[in-house]
Amino acid sequence: MAAAGGAHLIPLVAAIIGVGVVSQVLADRFQVPSVVFLIASGILLGPEGLAVITSDSFGNALQAIVGLSVAIIVFEGAFHLRIDKLREAPAATLKLVTVGAVISFVGTGLAVHYALGAPWMVSFLVGALLVATGPTVIAPILEVVPVRDRVGAALDTEGIVNDVTAAIVAVVIFEAILAGVTNPNALVALFAERLGIGVVVGSIVAGMLYYVLRYVDLSPGNAPQNARLLTLAGALVAYGAADLIATEAGIAAVATAGILLGNVEIPYEEEIAAFKGDITLLVLSFVFIALAALLDFGTLLDLGVGGIIVVAVVALVLRPALVFLSARGDRFTTGEKWFMSLVGPRGIIPASVATLFAIQLRASGLTEAADILVGTVFLVILVTVVFEAGLARQIAEYLDVIPMRVLVIGGGKVGRALAERLADRGENVVLIEEDQEVVQTARNQGFTVHHGDGADTDVLRSAGAGNAKVVVAATGDDDVNLLVSQLASSKFEPESVLARANNPDNVEAFEELGVRTISSTIATAQAMDNYIERPSMSNWMGEIGRSGDVQEVEMTAETLVGRTIKEVGPELPDGCLIALVSRNGDTSVPAADFTLQQGDRITIIGERDAVREAESFVHPE
């Protein structure tokens, strides 16, 4: 391939962007994270494949292209780092981005030093870069693996925060390597200088953008477009200005500008976010393919057994250790902790920043350090993306961490009590509540809460109503519950919509409109009647969700089709039995000679653990 200038570069860039867009479409079509297709495309186009892209393809322009691309990607991630979302995230998230990040940084540095014999500063440079999981690899995984909100929030927030902090720490270590600085005080001063310049420049740019967007007439006809372009230009100006003052301070500048703008009220915010997302998608596709194409397999092979050891330590030792330590005492199940441990692929920030650093290290005569840096970072990225991102859905299914999504509108005592029971059974429950005090109470109790009016379609949509199987209107206002039920049914079509009727006189009106209704008054009276007439059953029912359980599940096990209750009963776990069978809308207590058919809905009653085991027995999927 010819050098960068000339007529060859334009069709090459166009081809890379085209392949990147196709990769994104294929990822959506096959429900596989897009980074898998992007890396595969890059390797296919590179010297190890068709040799369409080589190290000479971009000439001296690669460093500038990657630098500006990193600026856009970091700004996009920082723009979505909302302080209120951090408050919604589980407590484990703070530990992941602090204690967990330190464990990853130090542990990876030690592994690189002892396994590859790299100098300490180079080892910790690799360690800093590999702290970052990043939203560019986590977001595509969460799109195809609908895990519980607490898991998604923790992984998403960890990726956004660590992308920024890892890049800044790596910049400081890199500058120390080039300057020959080893004194701890000098390192701290270098960090403070780069971070300080970045924060100042980013704050100034963010302030200017805020003023222009809020108070300057951007021409009513083209205001949204002008706002989008101004924001994009501001991100690039922040990066370039800070980098001009102090080399590599640009990343801190765009991160600062993004965080500040993302947490203030600005006009056309949704349009800006959507536009930035599209630009980031194109830039991400281009950079991932270009960098993967420049990957030299010889550099990876030169790492030998030491490289494999580093990957194993990073993915199978450090990651589980930091996740289990960070999530200790939170509401995460063991399966969820293992999912978070086994799905932590590294992405575009380590790849692009490592490439930037390698170019400068080679220019400074530090070829061996550059090879260790690029080789180790890309080896970890390749392995984690292929196995962790590529197999994320299979991992989630094996660990059984893809739950039924339930929206409960109303975070009061009834809503929280229901949410606790559902969550204890492993369901993904999201509360929607408008009262800020109630929101805080529910969050303090460990629930995922979306702040807003549950009778607002946009609020329901942003809380995940489009993916919800069940919507429950549980507020203390019957008018709100009726409106929520009708909105959910007409706009989102969940499998079930259930409403709470506070006034028993409203039950008939609710049901005439097709809303399945539970009357608080009637339910309370029935419960009291049960305690009077059936005390033993009532006591046992009170234990449901703790020691006892009742579950209805569709029978899909082929080995049970055509067999009778008498034959299947002894094979169930001790401590449970089949109480009811529903077929074609008819429900009955099955006799011993009742023959089971595919699709029967079976109600299992008994001890909690036994019921859970029996569920898997009759519904293996």
Long-range contacts (C-beta under 8 A, 24 or more apart in sequence): 1-51, 1-52, 1-53, 1-54, 1-56, 1-57, 2-56, 3-56, 3-59, 4-56, 4-57, 4-58, 4-59, 4-60, 4-61, 5-59, 8-57, 9-57, 9-58, 9-61, 12-52, 12-53, 12-57, 13-286, 15-52, 16-45, 16-53, 16-285, 16-286, 16-289, 16-290, 17-282, 17-285, 17-286, 19-45, 19-285, 19-289, 20-282, 20-284, 20-285, 20-286, 20-288, 20-289, 21-282, 21-285, 23-285, 23-289, 24-281, 24-285, 27-140, 31-144, 31-393, 32-144, 32-390, 33-137, 33-140, 33-141, 33-143, 33-144, 33-385, 33-389, 33-390, 33-392, 34-140, 34-285, 35-136, 35-137, 35-140, 35-288, 35-345, 35-347, 35-385, 35-389, 36-385, 36-386, 36-389, 36-390, 38-284, 38-285, 38-288, 38-289, 38-292, 39-288, 39-292, 39-381, 39-382, 39-385, 39-386, 41-289, 41-292, 42-288, 42-289, 42-290, 42-291, 42-292, 42-293, 42-295, 43-292, 43-293, 43-295, 45-289, 45-293, 46-292, 46-293, 46-294, 46-295, 47-293, 47-294, 47-296, 48-295, 48-296, 48-297, 52-293, 53-289, 53-290, 53-293, 53-294, 54-294, 55-294, 58-290, 62-290, 62-355, 62-359, 63-356, 63-359, 63-360, 65-287, 65-290, 66-287, 66-290, 66-291, 66-352, 66-355, 66-356, 67-239, 67-243, 67-250, 67-356, 68-236, 68-239, 69-283, 69-284, 69-286, 69-287, 69-352, 70-167, 70-251, 70-287, 70-349, 70-352, 70-353, 70-356, 71-235, 71-236, 71-238, 71-239, 71-250, 71-251, 71-254, 72-232, 72-235, 72-236, 72-254, 72-276, 72-279, 72-280, 72-283, 73-136, 73-280, 73-283, 73-284, 73-287, 73-348, 73-349, 73-352, 74-163, 74-164, 74-167, 74-251, 74-254, 74-255, 74-258, 74-349, 75-235, 75-238, 75-239, 75-254, 75-255, 75-257, 75-258, 75-276, 76-258, 76-276, 76-277, 76-279, 76-280, 77-134, 77-135, 77-136, 77-159, 77-160, 77-163, 77-164, 77-258, 78-160, 78-164, 78-254, 78-255, 78-256, 78-257, 78-258, 78-259, 78-262, 79-258, 79-259, 79-261, 79-262, 79-273, 79-276, 80-135, 80-160, 80-262, 80-273, 81-157, 81-160, 81-161, 81-164, 81-258, 81-259, 81-262, 82-262, 82-263, 83-263, 84-451, 85-153, 85-157, 86-157, 87-443, 88-153, 88-443, 88-448, 88-449, 88-450, 89-150, 89-153, 89-154, 89-157, 90-150, 90-153, 90-154, 90-327, 90-330, 90-331, 90-332, 90-446, 91-330, 92-154, 92-326, 92-327, 92-330, 92-332, 93-153, 93-154, 93-157, 93-158, 95-325, 95-326, 95-327, 96-154, 96-157, 96-158, 96-322, 96-323, 96-326, 97-157, 97-158, 97-161, 97-162, 97-165, 99-322, 99-325, 99-326, 100-158, 100-322, 100-323, 100-325, 100-326, 101-131, 101-162, 101-165, 101-166, 103-318, 103-321, 103-322, 103-325, 104-130, 104-131, 104-314, 104-318, 104-319, 104-322, 105-131, 105-169, 107-313, 107-314, 107-317, 107-318, 107-321, 108-310, 108-313, 108-314, 108-318, 111-309, 111-310, 111-313, 111-314, 111-318, 112-310, 112-372, 112-376, 115-306, 115-307, 115-309, 115-310, 115-313, 116-303, 116-306, 116-307, 116-310, 116-372, 116-376, 117-306, 118-369, 118-372, 119-369, 121-173, 121-176, 121-177, 121-182, 122-177, 122-369, 122-372, 122-373, 124-173, 125-170, 125-173, 125-174, 125-177, 125-357, 125-373, 126-372, 126-373, 126-376, 126-377, 128-166, 128-169, 128-170, 128-173, 129-166, 129-167, 129-170, 129-349, 129-350, 129-353, 129-354, 129-377, 130-166, 130-314, 130-346, 130-350, 130-376, 130-377, 130-380, 131-162, 131-165, 131-166, 131-169, 132-159, 132-162, 132-163, 132-166, 132-167, 132-346, 132-347, 132-349, 132-350, 133-158, 133-159, 133-162, 133-163, 133-344, 133-345, 133-346, 133-347, 134-159, 134-160, 134-162, 134-163, 134-346, 134-347, 134-348, 134-349, 134-350, 135-159, 135-160, 135-163, 136-280, 136-284, 136-347, 136-348, 136-349, 137-345, 137-346, 137-347, 137-348, 137-385, 137-389, 138-345, 138-347, 140-389, 141-343, 141-345, 141-389, 141-392, 144-392, 144-393, 145-343, 145-392, 145-393, 145-396, 145-402, 146-402, 146-405, 146-428, 146-467, 147-336, 147-339, 147-396, 147-401, 147-402, 147-403, 147-428, 148-336, 148-401, 148-403, 148-428, 148-448, 149-428, 149-430, 149-448, 149-464, 150-330, 150-331, 150-332, 150-336, 150-448, 151-332, 151-336, 151-339, 151-340, 151-401, 153-448, 154-327, 154-332, 154-340, 155-340, 155-343, 155-344, 163-349, 164-251, 164-255, 166-349, 166-350, 167-251, 167-255, 167-349, 167-353, 168-194, 168-195, 168-198, 168-251, 168-252, 168-255, 170-353, 170-357, 171-248, 171-249, 171-251, 171-252, 171-353, 174-248, 174-357, 174-360, 175-247, 175-248, 177-361, 177-366, 177-369, 178-360, 178-361, 178-364, 193-246, 193-249, 194-246, 194-248, 194-249, 194-252, 195-249, 195-252, 197-242, 197-245, 197-246, 197-249, 197-252, 197-253, 198-242, 198-249, 198-250, 198-251, 198-252, 198-253, 198-255, 198-256, 199-252, 199-253, 199-256, 201-238, 201-241, 201-242, 201-245, 201-249, 201-253, 201-256, 202-238, 202-242, 202-252, 202-253, 202-254, 202-255, 202-256, 202-257, 202-258, 202-260, 203-256, 203-257, 203-260, 205-234, 205-237, 205-238, 205-241, 205-253, 205-257, 206-234, 206-238, 206-256, 206-257, 206-260, 206-261, 207-260, 208-234, 209-234, 209-257, 209-261, 209-266, 210-260, 210-261, 210-264, 210-266, 213-266, 213-267, 213-268, 214-266, 214-267, 223-267, 223-268, 224-268, 224-271, 227-266, 227-267, 227-268, 227-271, 227-272, 228-268, 228-271, 228-272, 228-275, 228-276, 231-261, 231-272, 231-275, 231-276, 232-275, 232-276, 232-279, 251-353, 284-348, 287-348, 287-351, 287-352, 288-348, 288-351, 291-351, 291-352, 291-355, 292-351, 294-355, 295-378, 299-371, 299-374, 299-375, 299-378, 300-375, 300-378, 300-379, 300-382, 302-371, 302-375, 303-372, 303-375, 303-376, 303-379, 307-375, 307-376, 307-379, 310-376, 310-379, 310-380, 311-379, 311-380, 311-383, 311-384, 314-380, 314-384, 315-344, 315-380, 315-383, 315-384, 315-388, 319-344, 330-446, 331-423, 331-446, 333-401, 333-426, 335-399, 335-400, 335-401, 336-399, 336-401, 338-399, 339-395, 339-396, 339-399, 339-401, 342-388, 342-395, 343-388, 343-389, 343-392, 343-395, 343-396, 344-384, 344-388, 345-381, 345-384, 345-385, 345-388, 345-389, 346-377, 346-380, 346-381, 346-384, 346-385, 347-381, 347-385, 350-377, 350-380, 350-381, 351-377, 351-378, 351-381, 354-378, 400-426, 403-427, 403-428, 404-428, 404-469, 404-470, 405-430, 405-464, 405-467, 405-468, 405-469, 405-470, 406-430, 406-468, 406-469, 406-470, 406-471, 406-472, 407-432, 407-460, 407-463, 407-464, 407-465, 407-468, 407-470, 407-471, 407-472, 407-488, 407-494, 408-432, 408-472, 408-474, 409-454, 409-455, 409-471, 409-472, 409-473, 409-474, 409-475, 409-480, 409-481, 409-484, 410-454, 410-473, 410-474, 410-475, 410-476, 410-481, 410-500, 411-435, 411-438, 411-439, 411-441, 411-442, 411-447, 411-449, 412-438, 412-474, 412-475, 412-476, 414-474, 414-500, 414-520, 415-472, 415-474, 415-475, 416-442, 416-445, 416-447, 418-472, 418-474, 419-447, 420-447, 420-545, 421-544, 421-545, 423-447, 424-545, 424-546, 425-545, 425-549, 425-551, 430-463, 430-464, 430-468, 432-459, 432-460, 432-463, 454-480, 454-484, 455-480, 455-483, 455-484, 455-487, 457-487, 457-491, 460-484, 460-487, 460-488, 460-491, 460-492, 461-491, 461-492, 465-491, 465-492, 465-494, 466-492, 468-492, 468-494, 469-494, 469-495, 469-496, 470-494, 470-495, 470-496, 470-497, 470-498, 471-496, 471-497, 471-498, 472-497, 472-498, 472-499, 472-500, 473-497, 473-498, 473-499, 473-500, 474-500, 475-500, 476-502, 477-502, 478-502, 478-503, 478-506, 478-510, 481-510, 482-506, 482-509, 482-510, 482-513, 482-515, 485-510, 485-513, 485-515, 486-513, 486-515, 489-514, 489-515, 545-608, 546-608, 547-607, 547-608, 548-605, 548-606, 548-607, 548-608, 549-605, 549-606, 549-607, 549-608, 549-611, 549-612, 550-579, 550-603, 550-604, 550-605, 550-611, 551-603, 551-604, 551-611, 551-612, 551-615, 552-580, 552-582, 552-601, 552-602, 552-603, 552-604, 553-601, 553-602, 553-604, 553-615, 553-618, 553-619, 554-599, 554-600, 554-601, 554-602, 554-619, 555-596, 555-597, 555-598, 555-599, 555-600, 555-601, 555-602, 555-618, 555-619, 556-598, 556-599, 556-618, 556-619, 556-620, 556-621, 557-617, 557-618, 557-619, 557-620, 558-598, 560-596, 560-618, 561-596, 561-597, 561-598, 562-595, 562-596, 562-597, 563-595, 563-596, 564-592, 564-593, 564-594, 564-595, 564-596, 565-590, 565-591, 565-592, 565-593, 565-594, 565-596, 566-592, 566-593, 568-596, 571-617, 572-604, 572-610, 572-614, 572-617, 573-609, 573-610, 573-613, 573-614, 573-617, 574-610, 575-606, 575-607, 575-609, 575-610, 576-604, 576-605, 576-606, 576-607, 576-610, 576-611, 576-613, 576-614, 577-604, 577-605, 577-606, 578-602, 578-603, 578-604, 579-603, 579-604, 579-605
